[in-house]
Amino acid sequence: MADTDPTTTNPQFYRILWENDDVRVLEYRDQPGEQTTPHRHPNTVMVTLTGFDRRLTSGVESRDVTLPPGIAVWLPAQSHSGENIGSTPTHTILVELKESAVSDLPAPLGPVVENRE
């Protein structure tokens, strides 16, 4: 199986900020029109530093996502590719939980936004 770690498949977009045995913290940056190749994420908390519009694709399923700056969302374990379909750069921090793995069970594509006020 090919390596699907985003820091390997898309090193121009992902940078490891910190890592230990339990979590890994990544920074992600892209520009409008840029695309990632397919990669995997374990269960992850994503913090949006900028607002952005992206298209996530997994197999034949695609989903357009618009997120504002300054929120934290849950990203269930998944494989996908992404494209910045907006007019602004994307800048996020991803906190990956290492004990989780991409499951063969169906999961929602993209982040899960819940209001926790």
Phi, psi and omega in degrees: 000135181292153177293127181241020175290128185298334179287342176265315183285331184222058185294342178288344182249327186252138177224132177282123178266326183194150181204144169218195183290340186255325184221160172225134180251122181244148168254137177236133176220139171209174180243159178308135178089346181282150183229148172262159172272166180303137180205172182241148171232136168286183173307134190216145167258126180248131176249122181273120176269335172231159171282154181199164174237126178219156174251122176257136182229133176224110184065237180265354182269134174231150178215130174270134185233131172239123179232140177278167176287153170079027176239161174245134180227156176270130176245103181296153179310133183191163169249138178195171165239160182223156177221132175283105182260007181264194181248008182232155175294155174257136174217116180223162170244131179243128176251103183271133177268116188289333182289340180273155178222160177294126183266157173279352179283147179297137176223157179297144177275130178091184183285158175250114182263119178235135177276118184246036180280000000 
